[in-house]
Every structure is written in C-alpha cells, then in structure tokens.
Amino acid sequence: MSTEPRIPLAGSYVGVRAALGHLDGVPDGLSALQAAIWDPAADVEPRVKELSRLRNARVTDCAY
C-alpha cells in the first residue's frame, strides 16, 4: 500500500476532502451529506448504513 496520495491534496482539508478540494463546493457538500446520513435521528437502519459503508470502501479500494 502506498503512503503517497494518488492525486495532490488541495486546500486546508484533510483526508478525502483534500482530494475533493479541487472541485468547488464538493467537500462541504460531502460533509452535509454525511451529516444527514449518519445523524442518529435519520431514518436509516444501522444495518443499511454499514452495508453502504462497506460497499463504498470496496468500490473506492479503501485500505482501512
């Protein structure tokens, strides 16, 4: 596993937001989306959230 990012990081963002920082508004939109999905008051079953997280990790080749 490489320790170097695949694309250069942008702005003062950290992690994936730094990679997406090249596109205006994307990091803030991602934060808003994640806040809505992971909000405990959201009407999404924990099982569905975990399956979504695992699928996303597989699709994006996440190493975590």
N, C-alpha and C positions, 0 to 999 in steps of 0.2 A: 504494500500500500504506500502510495506516495504521500509525502508530507507537504508537497507543493500544490497550491490550488491549480485547477485546470484552466481557469481564467483569472486575470488580475482582479484584485479586490478594489472596490470603489468606495469613496467617501469614508465616513466615520462609522459605518455599520460593521457588525461583527457576524461571522459565520455566513450562512446562506444569504442573508440580507446584503452582505458586502458584494457578493457575486451578482445579485439582482439590482444593486445600486446603480448600475449603468442605465437602467430604464427609469425614467421619471415616474414617481408615484408607486412603483411596484413594492418596495419594502414596506411602506406604510399600508398599502392595500393588503399585503400578506399578513401583516400584524393584525389588522382589523378582522380579516377572515379567520385567523387562528383564534383570536379572542372570542369570536362568535361561536366557533365550533367547540372549543374546549371550555366554554363557560359552563359551570356546574348547573346553571338554570336552563341550559339549552336542552331541547327535546331530542337528544341523540343518545341512543343507548351506548354505554361504555364498550360493549362488545363490538359495535359498529365502528366506534372511534378507533379501537385497537386494530381492527382489521384494515381500516383505511390507512392507519399509520404504517402497518407492516407492508401493505401493498405499495405505498408511496416509497418506502425505503428500498423495496426490491426494484421498482421501476427506475429510481434515480441512482441505483447502485450505491446506496448508503453503506458505509463501512461500520456504522455503530452497532 
